[in-house]
Amino acid sequence: MDWSIIGLNFLYAGLGTALTLGFMILGYWIFDAFNPLDINAELGKDNRAVGIVVAAIFIGLGIAVGLVIGMGLN
C-alpha cells in the first residue's frame, strides 16, 4: 500500500471540500445581492419558505460545484 497516494487523495478531498464551501458561500452572497428580499431578516423571522429556498440553493450549488471540482481533481 502506497501511503503517498492515500495522503494525496485526502489532500484532494480537503481541497475540494474547501473550494466547494467557498463557492457555496459566494453563490449565496450573489443570490442575496440580486434578490430584493432581505434574506437574513426573513430567516430571523422564521420564514420557512425562504429557508427552503436557501437550502435548495446550497444543495444545488454543492452538487454542481462538488462534481466539477471532484472531476477536475481526479
N, CA, C and O atoms as CSV, one atom per row, in Angstrom:
chain,resi,resn,atom,element,x,y,z
A,1,MET,N,N,0.864,-1.179,0.000
A,1,MET,CA,C,0.000,0.000,0.000
A,1,MET,C,C,0.906,1.236,0.000
A,1,MET,O,O,1.806,1.374,0.829
A,2,ASP,N,N,0.642,2.109,-0.940
A,2,ASP,CA,C,1.445,3.327,-1.069
A,2,ASP,C,C,0.775,4.467,-0.303
A,2,ASP,O,O,-0.291,4.943,-0.692
A,3,TRP,N,N,1.406,4.898,0.781
A,3,TRP,CA,C,0.818,5.917,1.650
A,3,TRP,C,C,0.806,7.295,1.008
A,3,TRP,O,O,-0.001,8.141,1.391
A,4,SER,N,N,1.677,7.539,0.045
A,4,SER,CA,C,1.687,8.856,-0.604
A,4,SER,C,C,0.421,9.061,-1.443
A,4,SER,O,O,-0.102,10.173,-1.519
A,5,ILE,N,N,-0.063,8.002,-2.063
A,5,ILE,CA,C,-1.298,8.103,-2.848
A,5,ILE,C,C,-2.488,8.342,-1.931
A,5,ILE,O,O,-3.372,9.137,-2.248
A,6,ILE,N,N,-2.512,7.653,-0.790
A,6,ILE,CA,C,-3.607,7.850,0.161
A,6,ILE,C,C,-3.577,9.271,0.708
A,6,ILE,O,O,-4.616,9.925,0.800
A,7,GLY,N,N,-2.395,9.749,1.069
A,7,GLY,CA,C,-2.260,11.123,1.561
A,7,GLY,C,C,-2.653,12.148,0.517
A,7,GLY,O,O,-3.278,13.158,0.843
A,8,LEU,N,N,-2.295,11.901,-0.735
A,8,LEU,CA,C,-2.662,12.815,-1.820
A,8,LEU,C,C,-4.165,12.831,-2.041
A,8,LEU,O,O,-4.734,13.884,-2.328
A,9,ASN,N,N,-4.816,11.684,-1.912
A,9,ASN,CA,C,-6.279,11.638,-2.041
A,9,ASN,C,C,-6.961,12.420,-0.929
A,9,ASN,O,O,-7.949,13.110,-1.179
A,10,PHE,N,N,-6.450,12.324,0.296
A,10,PHE,CA,C,-7.012,13.120,1.389
A,10,PHE,C,C,-6.787,14.606,1.158
A,10,PHE,O,O,-7.655,15.422,1.466
A,11,LEU,N,N,-5.628,14.960,0.618
A,11,LEU,CA,C,-5.353,16.367,0.293
A,11,LEU,C,C,-6.325,16.872,-0.767
A,11,LEU,O,O,-6.864,17.971,-0.641
A,12,TYR,N,N,-6.552,16.079,-1.805
A,12,TYR,CA,C,-7.508,16.462,-2.849
A,12,TYR,C,C,-8.929,16.583,-2.294
A,12,TYR,O,O,-9.672,17.489,-2.670
A,13,ALA,N,N,-9.299,15.667,-1.400
A,13,ALA,CA,C,-10.635,15.727,-0.806
A,13,ALA,C,C,-10.781,16.983,0.045
A,13,ALA,O,O,-11.818,17.644,-0.006
A,14,GLY,N,N,-9.768,17.318,0.819
A,14,GLY,CA,C,-9.814,18.533,1.636
A,14,GLY,C,C,-9.854,19.782,0.789
A,14,GLY,O,O,-10.599,20.715,1.090
A,15,LEU,N,N,-9.054,19.813,-0.275
A,15,LEU,CA,C,-9.049,20.961,-1.181
A,15,LEU,C,C,-10.394,21.099,-1.888
A,15,LEU,O,O,-10.912,22.207,-2.031
A,16,GLY,N,N,-10.956,19.981,-2.329
A,16,GLY,CA,C,-12.265,20.022,-2.984
A,16,GLY,C,C,-13.359,20.489,-2.043
A,16,GLY,O,O,-14.257,21.229,-2.444
A,17,THR,N,N,-13.284,20.056,-0.787
A,17,THR,CA,C,-14.273,20.482,0.201
A,17,THR,C,C,-14.179,21.977,0.455
A,17,THR,O,O,-15.194,22.673,0.490
A,18,ALA,N,N,-12.961,22.469,0.632
A,18,ALA,CA,C,-12.772,23.899,0.889
A,18,ALA,C,C,-13.239,24.742,-0.292
A,18,ALA,O,O,-13.892,25.768,-0.101
A,19,LEU,N,N,-12.912,24.322,-1.496
A,19,LEU,CA,C,-13.345,25.071,-2.685
A,19,LEU,C,C,-14.865,25.036,-2.831
A,19,LEU,O,O,-15.480,26.050,-3.162
A,20,THR,N,N,-15.472,23.876,-2.587
A,20,THR,CA,C,-16.930,23.769,-2.693
A,20,THR,C,C,-17.628,24.668,-1.688
A,20,THR,O,O,-18.586,25.358,-2.036
A,21,LEU,N,N,-17.160,24.669,-0.444
A,21,LEU,CA,C,-17.760,25.543,0.569
A,21,LEU,C,C,-17.574,27.014,0.220
A,21,LEU,O,O,-18.482,27.822,0.412
A,22,GLY,N,N,-16.392,27.360,-0.295
A,22,GLY,CA,C,-16.146,28.744,-0.696
A,22,GLY,C,C,-17.073,29.193,-1.818
A,22,GLY,O,O,-17.610,30.300,-1.784
A,23,PHE,N,N,-17.258,28.335,-2.805
A,23,PHE,CA,C,-18.147,28.686,-3.907
A,23,PHE,C,C,-19.611,28.703,-3.479
A,23,PHE,O,O,-20.410,29.458,-4.033
A,24,MET,N,N,-19.968,27.872,-2.494
A,24,MET,CA,C,-21.340,27.910,-1.988
A,24,MET,C,C,-21.610,29.220,-1.259
A,24,MET,O,O,-22.685,29.801,-1.403
A,25,ILE,N,N,-20.646,29.685,-0.482
A,25,ILE,CA,C,-20.795,30.980,0.198
A,25,ILE,C,C,-20.867,32.101,-0.820
A,25,ILE,O,O,-21.694,33.004,-0.689
A,26,LEU,N,N,-20.009,32.058,-1.837
A,26,LEU,CA,C,-20.031,33.075,-2.889
A,26,LEU,C,C,-21.368,33.065,-3.635
A,26,LEU,O,O,-21.909,34.128,-3.944
A,27,GLY,N,N,-21.903,31.885,-3.924
A,27,GLY,CA,C,-23.194,31.788,-4.597
A,27,GLY,C,C,-24.324,32.350,-3.755
A,27,GLY,O,O,-25.240,32.981,-4.282
A,28,TYR,N,N,-24.264,32.124,-2.445
A,28,TYR,CA,C,-25.286,32.686,-1.553
A,28,TYR,C,C,-25.198,34.207,-1.544
A,28,TYR,O,O,-26.223,34.887,-1.598
A,29,TRP,N,N,-23.978,34.747,-1.475
A,29,TRP,CA,C,-23.813,36.207,-1.474
A,29,TRP,C,C,-24.323,36.822,-2.775
A,29,TRP,O,O,-24.947,37.883,-2.756
A,30,ILE,N,N,-24.064,36.165,-3.901
A,30,ILE,CA,C,-24.541,36.676,-5.191
A,30,ILE,C,C,-26.065,36.633,-5.241
A,30,ILE,O,O,-26.697,37.589,-5.689
A,31,PHE,N,N,-26.662,35.526,-4.781
A,31,PHE,CA,C,-28.122,35.428,-4.739
A,31,PHE,C,C,-28.706,36.499,-3.832
A,31,PHE,O,O,-29.726,37.103,-4.164
A,32,ASP,N,N,-28.072,36.740,-2.690
A,32,ASP,CA,C,-28.554,37.742,-1.746
A,32,ASP,C,C,-28.428,39.151,-2.329
A,32,ASP,O,O,-29.263,40.013,-2.057
A,33,ALA,N,N,-27.388,39.384,-3.127
A,33,ALA,CA,C,-27.192,40.721,-3.712
A,33,ALA,C,C,-28.235,41.032,-4.783
A,33,ALA,O,O,-28.673,42.177,-4.901
A,34,PHE,N,N,-28.637,40.034,-5.561
A,34,PHE,CA,C,-29.579,40.265,-6.648
A,34,PHE,C,C,-31.043,40.114,-6.232
A,34,PHE,O,O,-31.942,40.436,-7.008
A,35,ASN,N,N,-31.284,39.635,-5.031
A,35,ASN,CA,C,-32.650,39.420,-4.557
A,35,ASN,C,C,-33.108,40.646,-3.763
A,35,ASN,O,O,-32.397,41.082,-2.858
A,36,PRO,N,N,-34.270,41.209,-4.077
A,36,PRO,CA,C,-34.720,42.401,-3.346
A,36,PRO,C,C,-35.154,42.103,-1.913
A,36,PRO,O,O,-35.299,43.025,-1.111
A,37,LEU,N,N,-35.359,40.848,-1.585
A,37,LEU,CA,C,-35.802,40.442,-0.255
A,37,LEU,C,C,-34.594,40.373,0.680
A,37,LEU,O,O,-33.527,39.912,0.277
A,38,ASP,N,N,-34.753,40.826,1.918
A,38,ASP,CA,C,-33.685,40.710,2.913
A,38,ASP,C,C,-33.737,39.296,3.503
A,38,ASP,O,O,-34.534,39.014,4.398
A,39,ILE,N,N,-32.892,38.430,2.995
A,39,ILE,CA,C,-32.948,37.016,3.348
A,39,ILE,C,C,-32.626,36.811,4.825
A,39,ILE,O,O,-33.300,36.029,5.494
A,40,ASN,N,N,-31.620,37.490,5.340
A,40,ASN,CA,C,-31.245,37.297,6.738
A,40,ASN,C,C,-32.369,37.718,7.683
A,40,ASN,O,O,-32.611,37.055,8.692
A,41,ALA,N,N,-33.053,38.809,7.367
A,41,ALA,CA,C,-34.165,39.251,8.217
A,41,ALA,C,C,-35.323,38.263,8.153
A,41,ALA,O,O,-35.958,37.979,9.169
A,42,GLU,N,N,-35.599,37.738,6.960
A,42,GLU,CA,C,-36.682,36.772,6.815
A,42,GLU,C,C,-36.366,35.456,7.532
A,42,GLU,O,O,-37.255,34.838,8.117
A,43,LEU,N,N,-35.121,35.037,7.485
A,43,LEU,CA,C,-34.741,33.833,8.218
A,43,LEU,C,C,-34.825,34.078,9.721
A,43,LEU,O,O,-35.167,33.172,10.482
A,44,GLY,N,N,-34.513,35.298,10.149
A,44,GLY,CA,C,-34.638,35.646,11.561
A,44,GLY,C,C,-36.085,35.650,12.040
A,44,GLY,O,O,-36.357,35.407,13.216
A,45,LYS,N,N,-37.015,35.928,11.119
A,45,LYS,CA,C,-38.443,35.901,11.459
A,45,LYS,C,C,-39.040,34.508,11.296
A,45,LYS,O,O,-40.259,34.348,11.349
A,46,ASP,N,N,-38.201,33.506,11.098
A,46,ASP,CA,C,-38.612,32.107,10.965
A,46,ASP,C,C,-39.512,31.892,9.743
A,46,ASP,O,O,-40.508,31.172,9.813
A,47,ASN,N,N,-39.148,32.526,8.625
A,47,ASN,CA,C,-39.864,32.329,7.371
A,47,ASN,C,C,-39.352,31.036,6.739
A,47,ASN,O,O,-38.255,31.005,6.182
A,48,ARG,N,N,-40.135,29.988,6.826
A,48,ARG,CA,C,-39.687,28.674,6.371
A,48,ARG,C,C,-39.585,28.569,4.856
A,48,ARG,O,O,-38.780,27.790,4.344
A,49,ALA,N,N,-40.380,29.334,4.139
A,49,ALA,CA,C,-40.296,29.305,2.678
A,49,ALA,C,C,-38.935,29.821,2.215
A,49,ALA,O,O,-38.332,29.251,1.305
A,50,VAL,N,N,-38.453,30.890,2.832
A,50,VAL,CA,C,-37.130,31.420,2.487
A,50,VAL,C,C,-36.052,30.418,2.897
A,50,VAL,O,O,-35.056,30.252,2.192
A,51,GLY,N,N,-36.248,29.754,4.027
A,51,GLY,CA,C,-35.294,28.736,4.454
A,51,GLY,C,C,-35.202,27.581,3.483
A,51,GLY,O,O,-34.113,27.062,3.234
A,52,ILE,N,N,-36.328,27.174,2.933
A,52,ILE,CA,C,-36.322,26.093,1.948
A,52,ILE,C,C,-35.613,26.530,0.672
A,52,ILE,O,O,-34.878,25.747,0.072
A,53,VAL,N,N,-35.829,27.777,0.253
A,53,VAL,CA,C,-35.155,28.287,-0.944
A,53,VAL,C,C,-33.649,28.342,-0.721
A,53,VAL,O,O,-32.879,27.941,-1.594
A,54,VAL,N,N,-33.226,28.830,0.428
A,54,VAL,CA,C,-31.791,28.900,0.723
A,54,VAL,C,C,-31.191,27.497,0.792
A,54,VAL,O,O,-30.085,27.276,0.299
A,55,ALA,N,N,-31.904,26.552,1.396
A,55,ALA,CA,C,-31.421,25.170,1.438
A,55,ALA,C,C,-31.296,24.584,0.037
A,55,ALA,O,O,-30.339,23.867,-0.255
A,56,ALA,N,N,-32.255,24.887,-0.825
A,56,ALA,CA,C,-32.190,24.393,-2.205
A,56,ALA,C,C,-31.004,24.993,-2.948
A,56,ALA,O,O,-30.366,24.318,-3.756
A,57,ILE,N,N,-30.707,26.269,-2.672
A,57,ILE,CA,C,-29.539,26.902,-3.301
A,57,ILE,C,C,-28.264,26.186,-2.869
A,57,ILE,O,O,-27.411,25.873,-3.700
A,58,PHE,N,N,-28.134,25.926,-1.558
A,58,PHE,CA,C,-26.937,25.251,-1.064
A,58,PHE,C,C,-26.813,23.831,-1.597
A,58,PHE,O,O,-25.713,23.390,-1.929
A,59,ILE,N,N,-27.912,23.119,-1.681
A,59,ILE,CA,C,-27.864,21.749,-2.206
A,59,ILE,C,C,-27.482,21.764,-3.685
A,59,ILE,O,O,-26.623,20.993,-4.114
A,60,GLY,N,N,-28.115,22.635,-4.462
A,60,GLY,CA,C,-27.808,22.709,-5.888
A,60,GLY,C,C,-26.377,23.134,-6.161
A,60,GLY,O,O,-25.696,22.532,-6.990
A,61,LEU,N,N,-25.917,24.168,-5.469
A,61,LEU,CA,C,-24.535,24.612,-5.659
A,61,LEU,C,C,-23.547,23.557,-5.187
A,61,LEU,O,O,-22.507,23.344,-5.810
A,62,GLY,N,N,-23.879,22.899,-4.081
A,62,GLY,CA,C,-22.975,21.871,-3.570
A,62,GLY,C,C,-22.814,20.714,-4.527
A,62,GLY,O,O,-21.706,20.219,-4.733
A,63,ILE,N,N,-23.906,20.283,-5.110
A,63,ILE,CA,C,-23.832,19.181,-6.072
A,63,ILE,C,C,-23.065,19.602,-7.316
A,63,ILE,O,O,-22.161,18.896,-7.762
A,64,ALA,N,N,-23.426,20.756,-7.877
A,64,ALA,CA,C,-22.799,21.201,-9.128
A,64,ALA,C,C,-21.312,21.486,-8.955
A,64,ALA,O,O,-20.486,20.985,-9.718
A,65,VAL,N,N,-20.977,22.285,-7.963
A,65,VAL,CA,C,-19.580,22.658,-7.780
A,65,VAL,C,C,-18.764,21.463,-7.299
A,65,VAL,O,O,-17.617,21.291,-7.712
A,66,GLY,N,N,-19.344,20.639,-6.431
A,66,GLY,CA,C,-18.636,19.470,-5.961
A,66,GLY,C,C,-18.302,18.501,-7.084
A,66,GLY,O,O,-17.211,17.932,-7.109
A,67,LEU,N,N,-19.218,18.314,-7.998
A,67,LEU,CA,C,-18.937,17.435,-9.134
A,67,LEU,C,C,-17.869,18.016,-10.052
A,67,LEU,O,O,-16.989,17.295,-10.522
A,68,VAL,N,N,-17.946,19.296,-10.302
A,68,VAL,CA,C,-16.956,19.930,-11.185
A,68,VAL,C,C,-15.565,19.872,-10.568
A,68,VAL,O,O,-14.594,19.534,-11.244
A,69,ILE,N,N,-15.470,20.201,-9.288
A,69,ILE,CA,C,-14.166,20.179,-8.626
A,69,ILE,C,C,-13.679,18.729,-8.472
A,69,ILE,O,O,-12.499,18.446,-8.682
A,70,GLY,N,N,-14.562,17.836,-8.115
A,70,GLY,CA,C,-14.180,16.438,-7.964
A,70,GLY,C,C,-13.671,15.833,-9.259
A,70,GLY,O,O,-12.687,15.093,-9.255
A,71,MET,N,N,-14.322,16.134,-10.349
A,71,MET,CA,C,-13.860,15.608,-11.640
A,71,MET,C,C,-12.564,16.282,-12.068
A,71,MET,O,O,-11.728,15.658,-12.722
A,72,GLY,N,N,-12.391,17.539,-11.711
A,72,GLY,CA,C,-11.161,18.242,-12.091
A,72,GLY,C,C,-9.944,17.785,-11.302
A,72,GLY,O,O,-8.826,17.816,-11.815
A,73,LEU,N,N,-10.149,17.362,-10.064
A,73,LEU,CA,C,-9.014,16.947,-9.240
A,73,LEU,C,C,-8.566,15.524,-9.534
A,73,LEU,O,O,-7.446,15.151,-9.185
A,74,ASN,N,N,-9.403,14.734,-10.159
A,74,ASN,CA,C,-9.006,13.355,-10.460
A,74,ASN,C,C,-8.266,13.331,-11.724
A,74,ASN,O,O,-7.836,12.266,-12.167
